[in-house]
């Protein structure tokens, strides 16, 4: 069965493909040459995930899932949240976002944060939401070169490595995206859709 994963991000695509059963064929937005900009206008992570999945499913005719993720930092009133990708501006630059985050946290000892992902699935004309959360803290400087986004400064609870210091397999077993995706896969499997 073919699903569209509503992303142009090759890091995300690889992460997702490594977790899916072989009977699911996943195509990215690049694979179906979907290049229109989808405005993420909702004030919540759930809302933005649904906007993307609905738009791509409607255009492509395929079942589609999309994710929206955010880093929520306690000392910053849960910023950057829905604005995580554009925290330092519309250019969506990971390095700029990390620098802004570390600058905004430089005068606080409270580094508590969590990552939240919501996977939205549009399938058989119905919509479903699957949530993944991983708790942790923000390091004082970048560590590691794997992953993407805020991975070099996010230290998950119970681990002494940031997401960027972990190998992909370890990160995928505990990550917010991995948790949400496992819920989605479990739903499809137990509902006999696969």
Beta strands, then each sheet from edge to edge (+ up, - down):
strand 1: 2-5
strand 2: 25-28
strand 3: 63-73
strand 4: 79-80
strand 5: 112-123
strand 6: 126-138
strand 7: 154-156
sheet 1: 2+ 1+ 3+ 4-
sheet 2: 2+ 1+ 3+ 5- 6+ 7-
end
